[in-house]
Amino acid sequence: MTHETKRLHPIAIVIYTVKRLRQGPFLVLALLIAIKKKTGDPFIDWLPLFLFLLYALFAGYMSWRRFTYRFEENEMYIEQGIFVKKKRYIPFERIQGISQSFGLLQRLVGVVQVHIETAGRQIDDPEVVLPAISIEEADQIKRAIRNQNEGNMLIQNEMDVVFTLRFRDVLFLAVTSGGAFGVIAAIGAFFSDFNDFIPFERLKTFLPIDDMTSTIVLLFTMLIVAYILSIVGHLLRYMNFTVVKQKNTLMITTGLLQKKSISTSIERVQAIVVKESPIRYLFGYVSVHLVHAGGSLDDGKQGSLLLFPIVRTSEVTSLIATCFPEYRLHGSLRSLCTCARWRYMLRSLYTVMLIPIITIVFFQRFETLLLLVPAVYVGYRSYKRAGVAIKSEQLALRRGWLTTKTVYMLKHRIQSLTISQSRMQQRLGLCTVHATVMPGIRTKVVDVDESTAKTIYEWFLGN
């Protein structure tokens, strides 16, 4: 690769400017001042907003101007920063994942955005982002990194399409998602302060919201609109979702308007997580996530990568075996002993017990005792779903009541295994099993019987 110092495509100025505009409170504050304090002079009224837009444009230009990068033999060199210049040297061997996305702005000029995750990166330290480089250069970066990580061997072009998400599955994923609640929360937060700037009395001239029926219709309409927006958002995000395997690399592509491509090494995968939500599980669907040492490549939780957004339960085992031959997924986990059942139900009761006590003592509202019924059910379901299993060199831990998570871990990927006991657990012969596969990422199962916990511990210590 060339050692020439390069700049991003000029469209990065627009991208950086938009990013500044999206950075929360300053734009909101400028808008609120412009709307609330009217002097009659349009220039003075809108001056705060104009100054903020000018600042965002200046910051966008300077961010592009001060961002340079170049490639040495086996490393990448980056300089960036408006007021404080930051220099970074990144060896290719420390790059753990790379993702590529095509937003609307990038598509207009034929460039891509590249995210690069490195080893040893702190949670609050941002990954390397190249907002606008050519497609050819992005491919060169991926090939150079792959060559370095595979010992400078010639890359094979053989690619196997492992998984393709069908439209009916994408539609089912969108319909059963919980994203609508996030949209509803955003709309509710907006309307909670809406009356401070546009009084509801003014709306009555346009909307008949005097009676209860009109209010219910308005709320129901908001709910339907939020649900439709959520469905459309999921369709745009997960259309054309494909998983391709090329030697020891997984490549995930997804998106309709904003196309994204994620590339990560199989060697970076620390564990596999299978999630079962109630509605999808009834129809025979689950989702599969990877715990990987490559940051948040898909803009999700740190260390988590979505492998299959939705997949048939009957197909999971064969798909995982194709991508990760070392793993053996199975549903036959060992359930917890009977004496752990009442502990799960009591723990669930503790979380809501305070509400009936307060309402009965101060308000004599005995109907709040009904809250104890679903609390007991939640505890019982948590008990029934929990389980552990050892199979060859693999440990599986399962927990949860609404969404059940089963984590499959290989022995050599487990960084630490802890068996703990409280005094009450010691009397009942129970333990808690903790397993850590990455710093800050751990899973546990509470109230495992002592004999099973001892077996797990001896398995972990054994050669």
N, C-alpha and C positions, 0 to 999 in steps of 0.2 A: 504494500500500500504506500501511497505517496506521503512524504514528510511535509508537504506544503501546509502552511497555516491557512485555515478556511474559516469562513463565516457562514452563518445560517442564511437561508433564502430570505429576501426582504419581507415576505409575507409574515415572518416571525414578529415584525413590528406590530402588525395588527393582532397577532395571537397574544403577545405580551400585554398590549393595551387592553384587550378584552379581559385578560386575566386580572389586571389591576382593577378594572371596573367591577369584576365579580367578587373582589375581596371585601365583601361585607359592609361593615358599619359606616364607612366614610361616604359611600354613594347614598346609602339610605338616609344618613344624616343630612347630606346636601339636598336631597329631594324633599325631606320633611321640612327643612327650613324654607325652601323655595315655595312649598305649597301652603305652609301655615302662616308665614309672615308676609302679608301683601302690603306694599307701600304705594302701589299705583304705577310705579316706574318699572317696566319690564326688565330693564337692564339690571337694576338693583335687586329685583326679586329673584332673578335667575343667575345672579353672579356666583353664589356658592357652587351651584351645579356646573357652571361654565369653568370655574377655576379647577374643580375636581377633574373634569374631562381633559382640561389642558395638562394637568399634572399626570394623568394616566397616559396621555399621548407622549409626553416627554419621557416618562419612565419606560414606556414601551420601546421608544427609539433608542434610548441609552442602553437598555438591556440587550437589544440586538447588536448595538455598536460595540459593546464591551465583551460580547461573547465570541470567543474564538476557540478553535480546536484543531488538533492535528494528530496523526497516527505515526508512531515510531515502529520499530520492528515488532515488538510484542507488547506494546502498551499504548494507551490513549492519554493525551494531554489536553486539559481544558482550562481556560481562563474565563472568568465571569465575575460580575459584580459591578454595580453602578458607583458606589462610593468606596466600598472596601473590595479590592480585587482579590479573588480567591483562585488559587491554582491547585489543580488536582492531577496526579499521575495515577492511572488505573491500569495495572497489568491485566492482560487478557485472561490470564489463568485465574484471576480473582472475580471475574464476571460470572455470576451464577444464573442469570436469566436475562432475556431480552424480549421486549414486546414492541409491536409496530402497529400504529393506528393511522387511519385515513379519515380525518374530519372533513367537513365541508370546505373549509378554507384551504386545507392541504390539497383536496381534489381539484380545486379551481386552478391551481398552478402546477399540479403534477408532482407534489412532494409528499413526504410522510413524516410522522412524528415517531421517534424512537425513545423508549424507556430502557435504561440499563440498570440492573441491580447487581450490587457487588457484595462480596463476603465481608463480614465484620461491620456492616453498616448499622449504625445506631437507629433506634426507632424514630427519633426526631430528626435524623439527618436525611435530607431529600436524596432520592436516587438521581442518577444522571439522566437528563431529559434533553434530547435534541428535537426541538419543536418543528423544524422544517429543513429536511435534507432530501436530496434526490433519492429516488427508489433504487437506482443503481448503486449509490454509495451505501445505502442501508443494507443491501444484499452483500456488498463487499465486507461490511463490518461483521455481519452474521457469519459469513464464510471464514473470515480471519479468526474470529473467536472460536468457531467450531474446530478449525484446524489446530489452533493452539491447545484447546482442551482435549483433543484426541491425539496428541502427541505428534502434531505436524504430519499426519497421514493424509493421503488423498481421500477427499470426501466422496462417498458413494451417492449417486443420485437416485437410488432406489427408495421410493417412498410408498408406504402402505397407508391407505385411508382406513383408519380404525373405526371411526364413528362419524355419522352425519345425522344431524337433527332434522327430522321430518317436520313439514309444516303443521300437521295435526298435533304433533307433540309440542311444538312451539306455542301453538294456540292454547293447548291444555295448560302449559306452563304459565302463560300469561293470565289465563282465566282464574287459576288457583293460586296466584301469587298474593302476597300481602302488601304489595306496593301501593295499593289504593289507600291504605290507612295512612301512609306517609304523605300522600297528596292531600288527604282530608285534614291532617294535622297542620299542613302548611296553609291551607285555605282558612282553617279555624284561627290560626295565629294572626293571619292578615285581618280577618273580620273583627278580632278582639280589640284591635286598636283603630279600626276603620272609622268609628264614630267620632274620634278626636279630630279628624280632618274633613270628613264629609258626613255631616249629621244624617241620621237615618230619616229625619223629618223630610229632608230633600228628596230622598228616594221614594217617599210615598206618592210624589207627583208622577212617578214613572211606574212603580210597582205597588200593587194593592196588597200590603202586608199588615193590614190592620187586624185581621182575625187570625185565629189559630190555624184554620185550614190552609190559608195562604202561607203561613210560616212553615207548616209541615211540608207543603208542596215545594217550597224553596229549598229546604234542607234535603229533601229527597232528590231534587234535581242536582244539587251539589254533590250528593253521594254518587249518583249515576255518572255525572261528568268526571268525577275523580276516578271512578272505576274504569271508565273508558280510556282516560288518559294513562292509567296504569297499564292497561292491556296494550295500548299502542306503544308505550315505552318499552315493554318487554318484547314485543314483536320486532321493533327496530333494533333492539340490542342483540337478540338471539337468532335472528334469521341468518341463514347460511352458516350455522355453527358446524364446524368440522374439526376433527382431531386426526392429525397425520403423524405417523411415526417414521422417523428416518434415523436408522442406526440407534444411537443412544440419546436421541433428541425427540421431544414431543413438540409439535407445532399446532397451536390452536388458533383458528380464525373464526371471527364472528362479526356480525353487524350488517346492517342494510345501508343506512345513510352514512354512518361513521364506522367504517370497517376497521377492525383491530386484528392484529396478528401477534401471538405470544409464542415465544420459543424458550424452552427450558430443558435442561439436561435431566435425564432420568436419574442420574446419580445424586441429584440434589433433593430428591423426594425422600422425606423422612417418615411419612406415614400416610395412610389412606383413610379417609373418613366417609362413611356412608350415612346419609341423613334421610330419615323417614318422617315425613309430615303426615298427619292423620288423613286428610282428604286424598292426597296423592297415593298414599299407601293402600287405601281402599280400592283404587283403580289399578294397583300393581306397578306403581312408579316410585322411584327413589332418585336422589341426587348424589353425586360423588365429588368430593373435594380432595385436594392434595395438600398435605403439610410439606412445604418445601423451603429450602434455605435460599430464597431468592426474593424476599420482600413481597410487596403487594403488587404483583405484575398486572392483575386484572382490576385494579382500583378497589379491591375488597379488603378484608381483614389482613393485617400484617402476617406474612408467612402462610397464607391460604390462597390456593389457586383452584378455580372451578374447572373440573375436568369434564363432567357430564351434568349439565343443568337439570336434565330429566331423562330417565332411562328406565326401561322395563326391568323389573326385579329379576326376571328370568334371564336377562342378558348380561347382568353386571359381572358375574363370575367369569364368563368367557372373555368379556372386554378387558377386565383387569388382567387376566392371564396373558392376553395379547400384549398389553402395554408393559406389564410388570410381572414377568414369569416367576419371580421369587415369592410373590404373594398368593395366598390361597384364601379367597373369601368364602365364608360359610355362615349359615344362620344358626347353627347348633351350638349356642353358648350355654354355659352352665348357670342355672338360675341360683338366686340367693336362698339361703336356708330359711325355714319358716319363722325362726325367732327374730329375723330382721324385719319382718312385715310390720309389726306394730311400731317399731322405731321409725320407719318411713312415714307411717300415718301420723304419729305424734309430731314429727318434725314439721309436717305440713300444717298441722293444727296450730303449732306455735306461731306461725306467720300471720294468722288471722284472728287468734284468740283475743287479742287486745281490743279489736273492734266491738265484738259483742259485750265484753266486760264494760267498756266505757258507755256504750249506748244503753245498756240495762241499768247501770248504776245511776247515770245522770238523766236519762230520758225515758226509762222504763219501756224501751223498744225491744221486746223479747223476740220479735220476728227476725232480728239479726242473727239469732242462733242458727238460722237456715244456712248461713255461710259455712258452718262447720261441715255440712254434707259434701259440697264440692271439694272442700279441703281434704277430707278423708279420702275421697275418690282420687284426687291428685296424688296423694301419698301412696295409695294402693297401686295405682298405675305405674308410678315410679319404681316401686318394688318389683312389679311383674316384668317390667322392661329391662331392668338392670341385669347384667350378667358378665361373665368372664370366660375366656377359653385360651388354651395353649395348644398349638398345633405345630409340631416340628420346631422351627426357629421363629415362630410368630406368636405374638400375644395380641388378643382382642379384648377390648373393654367397651361395654355398652352402658349408656345411662340416658336419662331424660324421661319426660312424661308426655309432653305435647309433641315436640320434635325429638325423636330418638336418634342419638349419634352413636355409631359403632366405629371405634378407632382401631385399625389394624396396624401393628408395629412389628418390624423385624428386630430380633434381639440386638444385632450390631448397630441399629439405629437408635436404640434407647440410651439416652445419656445418663439417666438416673432412675432408679426404682426404689420407692420408699414404702415400707409397711408400717403404719402407725396404729396406735390403740389408745382410746380414751379409757378412763376407769370403768365406765359403764360397759364399753365394748369388751374390756378384759373380763368382766364378770360373766358376760354372755358368750365368750369365745368368738368374738367378731373382730375384724380389722378393716382398715381403709387402705386400699392399694392406689398409690400415686405413680404415674409414669410420665417422664419428661423426655420429649424427643428433640426439643429446641429450647433455648433460653426464652422463658416467658410463655411457652406453649406446653401445657401439660393436661393430662386427663386423669380422672380418678373414678373409682367405684367404692361406695361406702357400704360397710357392714357385710364384707365377705367373710365367710367362716375361716377360722384359723388354719385348718388343714389345707384349704385351697390356697390361702395366702402364702403358707409355707412352701407349697409346691411351686408357686409362681416365683418366689424368692430363690429357691434352690435352682430352678430352671435358669434364672437370670445369671446366677453366679457360676453355673456349670459351663464347661468348655464345649 
